[in-house]
Amino acid sequence: MKILLLGSGGREHAFAWKLSQSPLCEKIFVAPGNAGTSQHGQNVAIGVNDFDAIEKFVLANSIKLVVVGPEDPLVNGIYDYFQSKDELKNIPVIGPSKVGAQLEGSKAFAKQFMIRHNIPTAAYGEFTIENLEDGFDFIDEQIPPIVLKADGLAAGKGVLILPEHGEAKENLREMIEQNKFGKASAKVVIEEFLKGIEFSVFVLTDGVNYKILPNAKDYKRIGEGDTGLNTGGMGCISPVPFVDAALIKKVEERVIIPTIEGLKKDNIVYKGFIYIGFMNVDGEPYVIEYNCRMGDPETEIVLPRIKNDLVELLVAVGNGSLEKEVIEIDERAAATVIVASGGYPEEYEKGKEISGLNDARDSIIFHAGTKQDGDKVLTNGGRVLAVTSYGKDIHDSVAKSNAAIEKINFEGKYYRRDIGYEFR
């Protein structure tokens, strides 16, 4: 079958890499793609939110499966768009309906969903310009640090963890009154701070059945030792050493099953991936966020650990037969390390030539922010490459990724050498 994959980052390169391994895959088109995705399919110059252009392309090229990488087209309703068209509605779109995507698109929606279905999460309040003073009072009731979250999508930058009440109030005012994060912070969710260790669990569902995929832990801070500014993610490890069978059982019984059942009770159509971010608080899992798609860089570590034919799994999602599938997981540890442009996550330069990509043969090199320029590959983003390696343990897999990165060069290259540091 011919497949259309939407997106242009490391996540999409990992999807293209995995999908192309299936004998069911005749050809992959990636819109818009990057220099790495072109190794596995054909890039097409269509934006992920240009639904009319996507429709024309799908019909002209006999596409039989659409895989959505990023959150924007899902929140904007690409699933519903396909369902509204007679010529498109029988083509599976891997991703939730517009309402289902609100689990990521609105922090308030997600919190209300969790409270309604008794899913463990931090206590919270939601505030707008109309009840801003109530927000200040709510902050006074919290024990610092205080967590502020822009309600809408803010490109991963809408969460603030502030050490003092006064600073929290000042930032709340900036978010709501001064549009600190644009329209995304017209409403702000204030949460109780949960002290623990983060980890992520990934679920694939056809709306009725579900399968649990490999877990992961990512590292958001730019600096080693988890210091400095937040980023989209500087690396990750899988499996997470402290996520044992007992913790996964709690996750499944207290969160995954109530989430799937809650979606059904609320008549929310959801066929795709659910990324659940957890805080492990003394062995008890609390949900800190939902994402309505796979994460980045988590996809670059989760997909390599899945042995199954990914196209088979996604076809089963589309036709509602996922219960028949058995997920096979590679038992080896794996680590993904991000290679970033100097200056990221603040200002950085693009267009730097990358060398050594063919020299790192013991690792999988996923392109994130790259573009092809003739026979050259140039940097084209803050996060440039995701380097994934298998190993006998976390230390071994991180060491292999770091060694591979040393063979790759471009001006301003930066990466964290300590991914998984607390487990090594």
Secondary structure as UniProt FT lines:
FT   STRAND          2..7
FT   HELIX           10..19
FT   TURN            20..21
FT   TURN            23..24
FT   STRAND          27..32
FT   TURN            35..36
FT   HELIX           37..39
FT   STRAND          42..43
FT   TURN            48..49
FT   HELIX           51..60
FT   TURN            61..62
FT   STRAND          63..68
FT   HELIX           72..75
FT   TURN            76..77
FT   HELIX           78..83
FT   TURN            86..90
FT   STRAND          93..94
FT   TURN            98..101
FT   HELIX           102..105
FT   HELIX           107..116
FT   TURN            117..118
FT   STRAND          124..127
FT   HELIX           129..131
FT   HELIX           132..141
FT   STRAND          146..150
FT   TURN            155..156
FT   STRAND          159..162
FT   HELIX           165..177
FT   TURN            180..181
FT   HELIX           182..185
FT   STRAND          188..191
FT   STRAND          197..205
FT   STRAND          210..212
FT   STRAND          216..218
FT   STRAND          221..223
FT   TURN            224..226
FT   STRAND          227..230
FT   STRAND          235..238
FT   TURN            241..242
FT   HELIX           245..251
FT   HELIX           252..256
FT   HELIX           257..265
FT   TURN            266..267
FT   STRAND          272..281
FT   TURN            282..283
FT   STRAND          284..291
FT   TURN            296..298
FT   HELIX           299..305
FT   HELIX           310..319
FT   HELIX           322..324
FT   STRAND          333..340
FT   TURN            342..345
FT   TURN            357..359
FT   TURN            361..362
FT   STRAND          364..367
FT   STRAND          370..373
FT   TURN            374..375
FT   STRAND          376..379
FT   STRAND          383..391
FT   HELIX           394..406
FT   TURN            411..412
FT   TURN            419..420
FT   HELIX           421..423
//
